[in-house]
Amino acid sequence: MLFQRFVKGFLKNVSDFKYTLRILFAKDFIGSLITIAVIAISLTIPSVFYLIVKNTTILTNNITMGRNIVVYINSDVDSLTIAKYKDIFIKDKRFN
């Protein structure tokens, strides 16, 4: 009995929905489609923007703001030359 009521109610809701769609599209088909498209787009834009901001925040979380430079030195270079180049890099404003 409860199941029969549920099925009758469901079928009534489906028939009401079909009737509403028939009335909606009967008068102005193109206008109705455009209205539905505008509503769909306006509901989609905030969620897409939220996902973009969230993913960008996650991706840029580990980026350091300073510049890093790697210098490869041959093993036969003496420590005095290394210290000289280190001082040059420290004094250069482009690397700070």
DSSP file (Angstrom, degrees, kcal/mol; ACC not computed):
  #  RESIDUE AA STRUCTURE BP1 BP2  ACC     N-H-->O    O-->H-N    N-H-->O    O-->H-N    TCO  KAPPA ALPHA  PHI   PSI    X-CA   Y-CA   Z-CA
    1    1 A M     >        0   0    0      0, 0.0     4,-2.1     0, 0.0     5,-0.2   0.000 360.0 360.0 360.0 -46.2    0.0    0.0    0.0
    2    2 A L  H  >  +     0   0    0      1,-0.2     4,-2.3     2,-0.2     5,-0.1   0.899 360.0  50.9 -64.6 -39.9    2.8    2.4    0.9
    3    3 A F  H  > S+     0   0    0      2,-0.2     4,-2.6     1,-0.2    -1,-0.2   0.894 108.3  51.8 -64.9 -39.4    4.7    1.4   -2.2
    4    4 A Q  H  > S+     0   0    0      2,-0.2     4,-2.5     1,-0.2    -1,-0.2   0.897 109.9  49.5 -64.0 -40.0    1.6    2.0   -4.4
    5    5 A R  H  X S+     0   0    0     -4,-2.1     4,-2.8     2,-0.2     5,-0.2   0.915 111.0  50.1 -62.6 -42.8    1.2    5.5   -2.9
    6    6 A F  H  X S+     0   0    0     -4,-2.3     4,-2.8     2,-0.2    -2,-0.2   0.926 111.9  47.2 -61.7 -44.9    4.9    6.2   -3.6
    7    7 A V  H  X S+     0   0    0     -4,-2.6     4,-2.8     2,-0.2     5,-0.2   0.914 113.1  48.3 -64.9 -42.6    4.6    5.1   -7.2
    8    8 A K  H  X S+     0   0    0     -4,-2.5     4,-2.2     2,-0.2    -2,-0.2   0.917 113.9  47.0 -64.1 -42.4    1.4    7.1   -7.7
    9    9 A G  H  X S+     0   0    0     -4,-2.8     4,-2.4     2,-0.2    -2,-0.2   0.905 113.0  49.3 -64.6 -41.3    3.0   10.2   -6.2
   10   10 A F  H  X S+     0   0    0     -4,-2.8     4,-2.5    -5,-0.2    -2,-0.2   0.928 112.0  47.6 -63.8 -45.0    6.1    9.7   -8.2
   11   11 A L  H  X S+     0   0    0     -4,-2.8     4,-2.6     1,-0.2    -1,-0.2   0.866 110.9  52.0 -65.5 -35.1    4.2    9.3  -11.5
   12   12 A K  H  X S+     0   0    0     -4,-2.2     4,-2.5    -5,-0.2    -1,-0.2   0.916 110.3  48.6 -66.0 -41.3    2.1   12.3  -10.6
   13   13 A N  H  X S+     0   0    0     -4,-2.4     4,-2.4     2,-0.2    -2,-0.2   0.897 111.9  49.3 -64.4 -39.6    5.3   14.3  -10.1
   14   14 A V  H  X S+     0   0    0     -4,-2.5     4,-2.6     2,-0.2    -2,-0.2   0.924 112.0  47.6 -65.6 -43.5    6.7   13.1  -13.4
   15   15 A S  H  X S+     0   0    0     -4,-2.6     4,-2.3     1,-0.2    -2,-0.2   0.880 111.7  50.8 -66.9 -35.6    3.6   14.0  -15.2
   16   16 A D  H  X S+     0   0    0     -4,-2.5     4,-2.5     2,-0.2    -1,-0.2   0.905 110.7  49.4 -64.1 -40.6    3.6   17.4  -13.5
   17   17 A F  H  X S+     0   0    0     -4,-2.4     4,-2.5     2,-0.2    -2,-0.2   0.918 111.4  48.3 -64.5 -43.7    7.2   17.9  -14.6
   18   18 A K  H  X S+     0   0    0     -4,-2.6     4,-2.5     1,-0.2    -1,-0.2   0.905 111.8  50.3 -63.1 -40.3    6.4   16.9  -18.2
   19   19 A Y  H  X S+     0   0    0     -4,-2.3     4,-2.5     2,-0.2    -2,-0.2   0.918 110.1  50.0 -63.4 -43.1    3.4   19.3  -18.2
   20   20 A T  H  X S+     0   0    0     -4,-2.5     4,-2.8     1,-0.2    -2,-0.2   0.918 111.8  47.7 -62.4 -43.9    5.6   22.1  -16.9
   21   21 A L  H  X S+     0   0    0     -4,-2.5     4,-2.7     2,-0.2     5,-0.2   0.906 110.8  51.9 -63.6 -40.3    8.2   21.5  -19.6
   22   22 A R  H  X S+     0   0    0     -4,-2.5     4,-1.3     1,-0.2    -2,-0.2   0.925 113.7  43.3 -61.5 -44.7    5.5   21.3  -22.3
   23   23 A I  H  X S+     0   0    0     -4,-2.5     4,-1.0     2,-0.2    -2,-0.2   0.908 114.0  51.9 -66.4 -42.2    4.1   24.7  -21.2
   24   24 A L  H  X S+     0   0    0     -4,-2.8     4,-0.8     1,-0.2    -2,-0.2   0.920 118.1  35.1 -62.3 -45.3    7.6   26.2  -20.8
   25   25 A F  H  < S+     0   0    0     -4,-2.7     4,-0.2     1,-0.2    -1,-0.2   0.597 104.4  72.8 -88.1 -10.7    8.7   25.2  -24.3
   26   26 A A  H  < S+     0   0    0     -4,-1.3     3,-0.2    -5,-0.2    -1,-0.2   0.887 101.3  40.6 -71.5 -37.6    5.4   25.7  -26.1
   27   27 A K  H  < S-     0   0    0     -4,-1.0     2,-0.3     1,-0.2    -2,-0.1   0.964 136.0  -0.2 -78.3 -53.6    5.4   29.5  -26.0
   28   28 A D     X  +     0   0    0     -4,-0.8     4,-2.1     1,-0.1    -1,-0.2  -0.783  61.4 179.3-144.0  93.4    9.0   30.4  -26.7
   29   29 A F  H  > S+     0   0    0     -2,-0.3     4,-2.2    -3,-0.2     5,-0.2   0.938  84.3  43.1 -63.8 -51.2   11.4   27.5  -27.3
   30   30 A I  H  > S+     0   0    0      1,-0.2     4,-2.5     2,-0.2     5,-0.2   0.911 113.9  51.3 -64.6 -43.5   14.5   29.5  -28.0
   31   31 A G  H  > S+     0   0    0      1,-0.2     4,-2.2     2,-0.2    -1,-0.2   0.887 110.2  49.7 -61.9 -38.5   13.9   31.9  -25.2
   32   32 A S  H  X S+     0   0    0     -4,-2.1     4,-2.5     2,-0.2    -1,-0.2   0.907 110.8  49.3 -66.8 -41.7   13.4   29.1  -22.7
   33   33 A L  H  X S+     0   0    0     -4,-2.2     4,-2.4     2,-0.2    -2,-0.2   0.907 111.7  48.8 -63.6 -41.2   16.6   27.4  -23.8
   34   34 A I  H  X S+     0   0    0     -4,-2.5     4,-2.5     2,-0.2    -2,-0.2   0.906 110.8  51.0 -65.9 -40.5   18.5   30.6  -23.5
   35   35 A T  H  X S+     0   0    0     -4,-2.2     4,-2.3     2,-0.2    -2,-0.2   0.927 111.5  47.0 -62.0 -45.1   17.1   31.2  -20.0
   36   36 A I  H  X S+     0   0    0     -4,-2.5     4,-2.4     1,-0.2    -2,-0.2   0.897 112.3  50.8 -63.8 -39.7   18.0   27.7  -18.9
   37   37 A A  H  X S+     0   0    0     -4,-2.4     4,-2.5     2,-0.2    -2,-0.2   0.904 109.9  49.7 -64.7 -41.4   21.5   28.2  -20.3
   38   38 A V  H  X S+     0   0    0     -4,-2.5     4,-2.6     2,-0.2    -2,-0.2   0.916 112.0  48.0 -64.4 -42.7   22.0   31.5  -18.5
   39   39 A I  H  X S+     0   0    0     -4,-2.3     4,-1.5     2,-0.2    -2,-0.2   0.918 112.5  49.2 -64.2 -42.1   20.9   30.0  -15.2
   40   40 A A  H  X S+     0   0    0     -4,-2.4     4,-1.3     2,-0.2    -2,-0.2   0.911 113.4  46.0 -63.8 -42.5   23.2   27.0  -15.7
   41   41 A I  H  X S+     0   0    0     -4,-2.5     4,-2.3     1,-0.2     3,-0.2   0.913 110.5  52.8 -67.1 -42.0   26.2   29.2  -16.5
   42   42 A S  H  < S+     0   0    0     -4,-2.6    -1,-0.2     1,-0.2    -2,-0.2   0.790 111.9  46.5 -67.5 -25.6   25.5   31.6  -13.6
   43   43 A L  H  X S+     0   0    0     -4,-1.5     4,-0.5    -5,-0.2    -1,-0.2   0.735 113.9  48.9 -82.7 -23.4   25.4   28.6  -11.2
   44   44 A T  H  X S+     0   0    0     -4,-1.3     4,-2.2    -3,-0.2     5,-0.2   0.844  96.7  68.5 -84.1 -35.8   28.6   27.1  -12.7
   45   45 A I  H  X S+     0   0    0     -4,-2.3     4,-2.6     1,-0.2     5,-0.2   0.894  98.3  48.5 -57.4 -48.3   30.9   30.2  -12.7
   46   46 A P  H  > S+     0   0    0      0, 0.0     4,-2.4     0, 0.0    -1,-0.2   0.899 112.8  48.2 -62.0 -38.0   31.2   30.6   -8.9
   47   47 A S  H  X S+     0   0    0     -4,-0.5     4,-2.2     2,-0.2    -2,-0.2   0.897 112.4  48.2 -69.5 -37.9   32.1   26.9   -8.4
   48   48 A V  H  X S+     0   0    0     -4,-2.2     4,-2.4     2,-0.2    -1,-0.2   0.919 112.2  49.5 -65.7 -42.8   34.7   27.0  -11.2
   49   49 A F  H  X S+     0   0    0     -4,-2.6     4,-2.5    -5,-0.2     5,-0.2   0.909 110.4  51.1 -61.9 -41.6   36.2   30.2   -9.8
   50   50 A Y  H  X S+     0   0    0     -4,-2.4     4,-2.6    -5,-0.2    -1,-0.2   0.921 110.9  48.0 -61.3 -44.3   36.4   28.6   -6.3
   51   51 A L  H  X S+     0   0    0     -4,-2.2     4,-2.6     2,-0.2     5,-0.2   0.890 111.4  50.4 -65.3 -39.0   38.1   25.5   -7.8
   52   52 A I  H  X S+     0   0    0     -4,-2.4     4,-2.4     2,-0.2     5,-0.2   0.937 113.3  45.3 -63.7 -45.9   40.6   27.6   -9.7
   53   53 A V  H  X S+     0   0    0     -4,-2.5     4,-2.3     2,-0.2    -2,-0.2   0.919 114.3  48.7 -64.5 -43.3   41.5   29.7   -6.6
   54   54 A K  H  X S+     0   0    0     -4,-2.6     4,-2.1    -5,-0.2    -2,-0.2   0.928 113.9  45.1 -63.9 -45.6   41.8   26.6   -4.4
   55   55 A N  H  X S+     0   0    0     -4,-2.6     4,-2.5     2,-0.2    -1,-0.2   0.886 112.8  51.1 -66.9 -38.2   44.0   24.7   -6.8
   56   56 A T  H  X S+     0   0    0     -4,-2.4     4,-2.3    -5,-0.2    -1,-0.2   0.903 109.9  50.5 -64.5 -40.2   46.2   27.8   -7.4
   57   57 A T  H  < S+     0   0    0     -4,-2.3     4,-0.4    -5,-0.2    -2,-0.2   0.912 112.2  47.0 -63.6 -42.4   46.6   28.2   -3.7
   58   58 A I  H >< S+     0   0    0     -4,-2.1     3,-0.7     1,-0.2     4,-0.3   0.909 114.2  47.3 -66.1 -41.5   47.6   24.6   -3.2
   59   59 A L  H 3< S+     0   0    0     -4,-2.5     3,-0.5     1,-0.2    -2,-0.2   0.864 115.9  43.1 -69.7 -35.5   50.1   24.7   -6.2
   60   60 A T  T >< S+     0   0    0     -4,-2.3     3,-0.8     1,-0.2    -1,-0.2   0.336  86.9  94.9 -94.2   8.7   51.7   28.0   -5.1
   61   61 A N  T <  S+     0   0    0     -3,-0.7    -1,-0.2    -4,-0.4    -2,-0.1   0.851  89.1  40.9 -67.6 -34.4   51.9   27.1   -1.4
   62   62 A N  T 3  S+     0   0    0     -3,-0.5     2,-0.5    -4,-0.3    -1,-0.2   0.299  85.2 116.1-100.0   9.1   55.5   25.7   -1.6
   63   63 A I    <   -     0   0    0     -3,-0.8     2,-0.3     2,-0.0    -3,-0.0  -0.663  58.2-141.3 -82.7 128.0   57.0   28.3   -3.9
   64   64 A T        -     0   0    0     -2,-0.5     4,-0.1     1,-0.1    -2,-0.1  -0.656   2.9-144.3 -86.5 145.7   59.7   30.4   -2.3
   65   65 A M  S    S+     0   0    0     -2,-0.3    -1,-0.1     2,-0.1     2,-0.1   0.725  73.2  83.4 -84.1 -21.7   59.8   34.1   -3.2
   66   66 A G  S    S-     0   0    0      1,-0.1     2,-0.4    30,-0.0    -2,-0.1  -0.363  84.5-107.2 -79.7 162.0   63.6   34.5   -3.2
   67   67 A R        -     0   0    0     28,-0.1     2,-0.4    -2,-0.1    -1,-0.1  -0.709  29.9-155.5 -89.4 139.3   65.8   33.6   -6.2
   68   68 A N        -     0   0    0     -2,-0.4     2,-0.4    -4,-0.1    -4,-0.0  -0.916   8.5-171.0-114.4 142.0   68.0   30.6   -5.9
   69   69 A I        -     0   0    0     -2,-0.4     2,-0.5    26,-0.1    -2,-0.0  -0.996   8.4-155.6-133.5 139.3   71.2   30.1   -7.9
   70   70 A V        -     0   0    0     -2,-0.4     2,-0.5     2,-0.0    -2,-0.0  -0.959   7.6-166.9-116.1 129.0   73.2   26.9   -8.2
   71   71 A V        -     0   0    0     -2,-0.5     2,-0.5     2,-0.0    -2,-0.0  -0.969   7.4-154.0-118.5 123.2   76.9   27.2   -9.0
   72   72 A Y        -     0   0    0     -2,-0.5     2,-0.4     0, 0.0    -2,-0.0  -0.847  15.3-170.0 -97.3 128.6   78.8   24.1  -10.0
   73   73 A I        -     0   0    0     -2,-0.5    -2,-0.0     4,-0.0     9,-0.0  -0.944  24.2-114.7-122.9 137.7   82.6   24.2   -9.3
   74   74 A N    >   -     0   0    0     -2,-0.4     3,-1.3     1,-0.1     0, 0.0  -0.311  26.9-120.2 -64.2 153.3   85.2   21.8  -10.4
   75   75 A S  T 3  S+     0   0    0      1,-0.2    -1,-0.1    -2,-0.0    -2,-0.0   0.684 108.5  62.5 -72.0 -16.7   86.9   19.9   -7.7
   76   76 A D  T 3  S+     0   0    0      2,-0.1     2,-0.3     0, 0.0    -1,-0.2   0.397  76.9 109.1 -91.0   5.6   90.4   21.3   -8.5
   77   77 A V  S <  S-     0   0    0     -3,-1.3     2,-0.1     1,-0.1    -4,-0.0  -0.649  70.8-122.2 -82.5 135.5   89.4   24.9   -7.8
   78   78 A D     >  -     0   0    0     -2,-0.3     4,-1.6     1,-0.1     3,-0.4  -0.333  18.2-113.6 -77.4 161.2   91.0   26.3   -4.6
   79   79 A S  H  > S+     0   0    0      1,-0.2     4,-2.3     2,-0.2     5,-0.1   0.746 112.2  62.6 -68.0 -25.1   89.0   27.7   -1.7
   80   80 A L  H  > S+     0   0    0      2,-0.2     4,-2.0     1,-0.2    -1,-0.2   0.915 105.0  46.1 -67.1 -42.6   90.2   31.3   -2.2
   81   81 A T  H  > S+     0   0    0     -3,-0.4     4,-2.3     2,-0.2     5,-0.2   0.890 111.9  52.0 -65.7 -39.5   88.6   31.4   -5.7
   82   82 A I  H  X S+     0   0    0     -4,-1.6     4,-2.2     1,-0.2    -2,-0.2   0.924 109.8  48.5 -62.2 -44.1   85.4   30.0   -4.3
   83   83 A A  H  X S+     0   0    0     -4,-2.3     4,-2.3     2,-0.2    -1,-0.2   0.874 109.3  54.2 -64.3 -37.3   85.3   32.6   -1.6
   84   84 A K  H  X S+     0   0    0     -4,-2.0     4,-1.9     2,-0.2    -2,-0.2   0.939 111.3  43.6 -62.9 -47.1   85.9   35.3   -4.1
   85   85 A Y  H  X S+     0   0    0     -4,-2.3     4,-2.3     1,-0.2    -1,-0.2   0.856 111.0  55.8 -67.4 -33.6   83.0   34.2   -6.3
   86   86 A K  H  X S+     0   0    0     -4,-2.2     4,-2.2    -5,-0.2    -1,-0.2   0.922 108.1  48.0 -63.3 -43.3   80.8   33.8   -3.2
   87   87 A D  H  X S+     0   0    0     -4,-2.3     4,-2.3     2,-0.2    -2,-0.2   0.884 109.2  54.1 -63.9 -38.5   81.5   37.4   -2.2
   88   88 A I  H  X S+     0   0    0     -4,-1.9     4,-1.4     1,-0.2    -2,-0.2   0.931 110.7  45.6 -61.8 -44.8   80.7   38.6   -5.7
   89   89 A F  H  < S+     0   0    0     -4,-2.3     6,-0.3     1,-0.2    -2,-0.2   0.876 111.9  51.4 -67.2 -37.2   77.4   36.9   -5.6
   90   90 A I  H  < S+     0   0    0     -4,-2.2    -1,-0.2     1,-0.2    -2,-0.2   0.898 112.1  46.6 -66.8 -39.1   76.6   38.2   -2.1
   91   91 A K  H  < S+     0   0    0     -4,-2.3     2,-0.4    -5,-0.2    -1,-0.2   0.741  90.5  96.1 -75.3 -23.0   77.4   41.8   -3.1
   92   92 A D    ><  -     0   0    0     -4,-1.4     3,-1.1    -5,-0.2     4,-0.2  -0.565  65.5-152.2 -74.3 122.8   75.3   41.6   -6.3
   93   93 A K  G >  S+     0   0    0     -2,-0.4     3,-0.8     1,-0.2    -1,-0.2   0.690  87.9  71.2 -69.0 -20.4   71.9   43.1   -5.7
   94   94 A R  G 3  S+     0   0    0      1,-0.2    -1,-0.2     2,-0.1   -27,-0.1   0.748 100.8  45.4 -68.9 -21.8   70.3   40.9   -8.5
   95   95 A F  G <         0   0    0     -3,-1.1    -1,-0.2    -6,-0.3    -2,-0.2   0.419 360.0 360.0-102.1  -0.4   70.7   37.8   -6.3
   96   96 A N    <         0   0    0     -3,-0.8    -1,-0.2    -4,-0.2    -2,-0.1   0.433 360.0 360.0 -97.8 360.0   69.4   39.2   -3.0
